[in-house]
Amino acid sequence: MSLVLEGVSRRVDGELHIDDISLTCERAGFNVLLGLTEAGKTTLMRLMAGLDRPTTGRVLEDGRDVTHVPVRRRGVAMVYQQFINYPSLTVYDNIASPLKLAGLARSEIEQRVRREAERLHIEHLLNRLPAELSGGQQQRTAMARALVRDASLVLLDEPLVNLDYKLREELRSELRDIFEDRDAVVVYATTDPQEALVLGGRTAVLHEGKLVQHGPTPHVYRHPASTTVAQVFADPPMNLIGARLDDGELRIGDAARVPAPAHFGGLPAGHYEIGIRPTHLSLDAAGAAITLNGEVEVAEIAGSVTFVHLAVGGRDWVVEEAGVHPLELGSAVTIAAEPSRLYAFDANGRLAAAPES
């Protein structure tokens, strides 16, 4: 099956929520919708499901126009952020509920429920009530109830966002296996770039109701089409600063001129926005090719990593530094950057050059 959106827009009370999106979602692998809060991910999923209708455009399933086909007549399963389970029913009966409504035989229901429970590692919980489960177990139950129908389109709207970090990591690592052999189009919405990278497949980056880039997830991450994508598809966001390229030399902010990196070789002289990821910066400037001056705004210690928030050339930057660095507010630091890690964006914010790896 394939799901195709053709020029889909959605207006609500005159306000544009989805702006002329064309997108193809295929089977085999995750189709990730990545964007900040209110980027349009849930609205787009509702259009895919048939819960809402587009103001303009069409929705096609395997070439068949289903734009005006209601959700109850389509093979759609949806998993939400909240742990939506029937509190008075056991885990078994929660999972079985859509099959009972469909009138399946008891033996078929038994087989399907136990299959999904085993896939989601909750087979030992089938006789419990939702109130007796942890948050992760409740979400596994909700997911099993959605998947037990063998729907042709599975929509997961930030299903892990309400779990604590450990549970989120645990379930996220299992998702690929859960969906590996499922004959369905799987669409997964998230605000978390790391989640998109773990899931792989293809990623569509949404921003303010627009589709700003779509392609294989590793390619979109390594070759963001614009400064918008570069900042959405990074956590912390990619650092940006103005620079001048002239006669094979590059000057970034207040740094001294340095030879332009090899991957800038085809760029014409002029002004650019230079981008560099927080993880590719260092506070150890000894022998660095490029150094910049910054002022510490806060040092956020997260286990064995410190996120140093800085003011650099009037911009807000973040350096992701291994180890614990309890830096004082307002202290001056020198930041080191490696030329081979730099991105260049043109005056319109479009990608002009990207690192080779």
VOGU-3710 file (C-alpha; in Angstrom, 3 decimals, decimal comma):
1> mslvlegvsr> 0,000/0,000/0,000  1,007/3,617/-0,527  -0,574/6,745/0,893  -0,303/9,844/-1,285  -1,235/13,415/-0,427  -1,676/15,623/-3,490  -1,607/19,379/-2,879  -3,379/19,022/0,459  -4,319/22,172/2,395  -6,462/22,611/5,469
11> rvdgelhidd> -8,120/25,827/6,654  -9,993/26,171/9,935  -12,039/29,344/10,464  -10,052/31,023/7,722  -6,697/30,126/9,275  -4,278/28,033/7,201  -3,116/24,978/9,185  -1,698/22,849/6,335  -0,243/24,592/3,300  -0,274/22,734/-0,048
21> isltceragf> 1,509/19,551/1,029  2,300/16,782/-1,456  3,775/13,697/0,179  4,058/9,966/-0,532  4,267/7,455/2,329  5,244/3,881/1,491  5,324/0,535/3,240  8,607/-0,945/4,491  10,077/1,369/7,087  8,844/4,329/9,074
31> nvllglteag> 7,474/7,501/7,547  8,425/10,087/10,163  6,743/13,475/10,503  9,257/15,682/12,339  8,470/19,190/13,495  8,179/21,527/16,437  4,955/21,748/18,440  2,131/23,135/16,252  4,066/22,445/13,043  0,996/20,633/11,662
41> kttlmrlmag> 1,845/16,987/12,393  -1,410/16,007/14,120  -3,515/17,965/11,631  -1,824/16,140/8,767  -2,374/12,769/10,440  -6,082/13,518/10,867  -6,282/14,216/7,133  -4,467/10,942/6,404  -6,878/9,040/8,638  -10,041/10,588/7,237
51> ldrpttgrvl> -10,958/12,195/10,570  -10,864/15,577/8,792  -11,152/16,507/5,131  -8,715/18,777/3,304  -9,911/22,166/2,117  -8,090/21,509/-1,140  -6,195/18,527/-2,546  -6,661/14,751/-2,496  -5,727/11,731/-0,370  -5,013/8,516/-2,294
61> edgrdvthvp> -4,558/4,944/-1,057  -2,939/2,723/-3,701  -4,162/5,166/-6,333  -7,755/5,193/-5,039  -9,159/8,565/-4,032  -10,258/8,271/-0,375  -10,482/12,002/0,335  -14,161/11,787/1,225  -14,197/8,244/2,616  -14,903/8,399/6,382
71> vrrrgvamvy> -12,464/6,841/8,802  -14,871/4,028/9,811  -14,744/2,705/6,240  -10,954/2,757/6,034  -8,309/0,450/7,483  -6,749/2,946/9,889  -5,284/2,458/13,362  -4,081/5,373/15,472  -1,999/5,561/18,665  -2,061/8,831/20,603
81> qqfinypslt> 0,160/10,549/23,171  -2,238/9,693/25,981  -2,608/6,167/27,337  -6,152/5,628/26,071  -7,479/2,371/27,537  -10,863/1,276/28,914  -10,329/1,386/32,706  -12,942/-1,280/33,534  -11,597/-3,836/31,035  -8,623/-6,139/31,459
91> vydniasplk> -5,619/-5,788/29,194  -6,906/-8,779/27,214  -10,336/-7,233/26,703  -8,851/-3,838/25,841  -6,802/-5,389/23,063  -9,691/-7,580/21,927  -12,301/-4,787/21,861  -11,966/-3,756/18,163  -12,032/-7,403/17,086  -15,205/-8,068/19,075
101> laglarseie> -16,827/-5,029/17,467  -15,851/-6,418/14,063  -17,589/-9,700/14,918  -14,558/-12,007/14,608  -14,703/-15,563/15,892  -13,509/-16,191/19,440  -10,599/-18,374/18,255  -9,409/-15,674/15,850  -9,622/-13,036/18,588  -7,643/-15,252/20,979
111> qrvrreaerl> -4,916/-15,827/18,404  -4,566/-12,181/17,444  -4,625/-10,800/20,999  -1,934/-13,162/22,197  0,199/-12,497/19,114  0,176/-8,737/19,691  0,654/-9,120/23,443  3,761/-11,221/22,824  5,136/-8,728/20,299  4,742/-5,947/22,849
121> hiehllnrlp> 5,937/-8,047/25,804  2,721/-7,746/27,827  1,454/-11,332/27,561  1,947/-11,738/31,342  -0,326/-8,734/31,999  -3,433/-9,845/30,094  -5,568/-10,335/33,230  -4,699/-6,991/34,821  -6,633/-3,729/34,716  -5,038/-0,543/33,274
131> aelsggqqqr> -4,816/1,027/36,756  -2,453/-1,786/37,764  0,002/-0,995/34,942  2,931/1,366/34,608  2,803/4,141/32,027  4,903/2,115/29,624  2,675/-0,941/30,024  -0,437/1,174/29,454  0,986/2,566/26,229  1,978/-0,927/25,093
141> tamaralvrd> -1,627/-1,992/25,707  -2,975/0,947/23,694  -0,535/0,148/20,909  -1,518/-3,536/20,878  -5,206/-2,599/20,628  -4,453/-0,419/17,598  -2,245/-2,982/15,889  -4,403/-6,056/16,498  -6,745/-4,987/13,689  -3,983/-5,444/11,052
151> aslvlldepl> -4,832/-2,026/9,622  -3,291/-0,960/6,317  -2,429/2,498/7,731  -0,963/2,909/11,224  -0,588/6,432/12,609  1,451/7,034/15,767  1,115/10,571/17,112  4,061/11,104/19,509  3,202/7,852/21,324  6,207/7,954/23,671
161> vnldyklree> 6,166/11,599/24,699  4,408/10,999/28,045  6,743/8,223/29,162  9,751/8,830/31,375  13,170/8,748/29,753  14,036/5,132/30,551  10,690/3,754/29,342  10,822/5,929/26,227  14,280/4,627/25,321  13,223/1,039/25,954
171> lrselrdife> 10,101/1,135/23,797  11,681/3,239/21,069  14,422/0,656/20,592  11,753/-2,044/20,089  9,572/-0,186/17,588  11,500/-1,286/14,500  11,076/-4,948/15,452  7,384/-4,458/16,254  6,688/-3,072/12,766  9,323/-4,932/10,768
181> drdavvvyat> 7,041/-7,539/9,173  3,799/-5,576/9,248  2,176/-5,034/5,854  1,118/-1,454/6,493  2,073/2,149/5,920  3,421/3,372/9,269  3,493/7,119/9,940  5,160/8,332/13,133  4,965/11,931/14,376  7,600/13,337/16,715
191> tdpqealvlg> 9,279/16,539/17,855  12,445/14,600/18,751  15,222/14,494/16,108  16,906/11,609/17,916  13,706/9,581/17,627  13,631/10,180/13,870  17,242/9,022/13,554  16,617/5,867/15,601  13,539/4,934/13,559  15,228/5,596/10,199
201> grtavlhegk> 13,071/5,185/7,104  12,072/8,501/5,527  11,518/11,806/7,304  9,237/14,683/6,330  10,183/17,900/8,127  7,204/20,164/8,814  7,351/23,832/9,791  4,366/26,126/10,283  2,112/23,839/8,265  4,517/23,480/5,335
211> lvqhgptphv> 6,586/20,528/4,154  10,136/21,901/4,044  12,055/18,710/3,231  11,369/15,009/2,667  13,716/12,118/2,006  15,681/9,251/3,555  16,218/10,146/7,207  20,054/10,031/7,216  20,185/12,220/4,082  17,806/14,841/5,492
221> yrhpasttva> 19,864/14,967/8,690  23,221/15,273/6,922  21,991/17,572/4,142  19,344/19,897/5,615  17,847/21,868/2,725  17,640/25,101/4,704  18,500/26,766/7,996  14,962/25,943/9,135  15,503/22,203/8,609  18,969/22,427/10,170
231> qvfadppmnl> 17,519/23,788/13,390  14,406/21,584/13,510  16,372/18,406/12,805  18,838/18,894/15,660  18,596/18,912/19,446  20,128/21,226/20,519  19,587/23,188/17,270  22,449/23,772/14,851  24,463/26,894/15,675  24,399/29,621/13,010
241> igarlddgel> 26,561/32,696/12,453  27,352/35,058/9,586  30,579/34,653/7,597  32,401/36,011/4,555  33,988/33,829/1,874  36,545/35,563/-0,353  39,520/34,363/-2,421  39,472/30,918/-0,878  39,467/32,300/2,651  36,698/32,217/5,231
251> rigdaarvpa> 36,069/34,576/8,119  33,410/33,562/10,639  32,190/36,229/13,036  35,177/37,718/14,843  37,504/34,814/14,007  40,687/35,281/12,021  40,637/34,409/8,319  41,317/30,750/7,614  41,528/28,700/4,417  38,033/27,672/3,323
261> pahfgglpag> 37,338/23,958/3,810  37,564/21,755/0,732  33,789/21,221/0,510  33,333/25,009/0,108  35,455/24,877/-3,058  32,604/25,452/-5,523  31,035/28,380/-3,683  31,223/31,918/-5,100  32,581/34,704/-2,901  30,049/36,400/-0,674
271> hyeigirpth> 28,227/36,328/2,631  26,908/33,048/4,069  25,292/31,676/7,176  27,677/29,120/8,632  26,205/26,250/10,621  27,874/23,831/12,993  26,324/21,245/15,265  26,844/21,594/19,054  28,516/18,185/19,237  31,195/19,343/16,740
281> lsldaagaai> 32,362/22,244/18,916  34,811/22,173/21,793  35,984/24,399/24,648  39,493/23,052/24,125  40,884/25,565/21,635  44,519/24,381/21,674  45,689/24,038/18,068  42,212/24,667/16,652  41,917/25,945/13,076  38,952/28,202/13,942
291> tlngevevae> 38,338/29,843/17,309  35,463/32,080/18,368  34,829/34,069/21,523  31,736/33,427/23,624  30,148/34,373/26,929  28,561/31,706/29,107  24,815/32,096/29,683  24,294/28,770/31,453  26,074/25,429/31,787  23,547/22,586/31,795
301> iagsvtfvhl> 25,131/19,422/33,198  23,362/16,279/31,980  25,143/13,237/33,348  28,471/12,866/31,577  27,745/15,708/29,110  27,552/19,473/29,615  25,460/21,692/27,330  27,127/25,098/27,491  24,763/27,857/26,338  26,675/30,854/25,028
311> avggrdwvve> 26,315/34,242/23,401  28,538/34,234/20,290  28,538/37,246/17,983  25,066/38,230/19,150  23,702/34,702/18,533  22,595/32,020/20,998  24,881/29,008/20,682  25,211/25,653/22,419  28,377/23,600/22,827  27,926/19,921/23,701
321> eagvhplelg> 31,034/19,072/25,690  31,872/15,665/27,148  32,438/15,692/30,893  31,279/17,979/33,688  32,024/21,691/33,210  30,502/23,911/35,945  31,230/27,218/34,192  30,276/30,538/35,780  27,571/32,734/34,312  29,082/35,525/32,250
331> savtiaaeps> 32,545/33,960/32,006  34,428/34,331/28,723  35,356/31,174/26,824  37,052/30,306/23,560  35,244/27,877/21,268  37,030/25,653/18,769  35,513/24,597/15,457  36,790/22,179/12,834  36,453/23,527/9,242  35,524/20,108/7,824
341> rlyafdangr> 32,371/20,108/10,004  30,955/23,401/8,711  27,730/23,898/6,753  27,127/26,902/4,489  23,712/28,412/3,723  23,137/31,149/1,149  21,397/34,507/1,597  17,984/32,811/1,226  18,793/30,242/3,908  19,230/27,390/1,409
351> laaapes> 21,953/24,790/1,811  25,033/25,714/-0,232  27,614/23,242/1,112  27,616/20,351/3,590  30,365/18,254/5,199  31,287/15,132/3,300  30,305/12,903/6,226
//
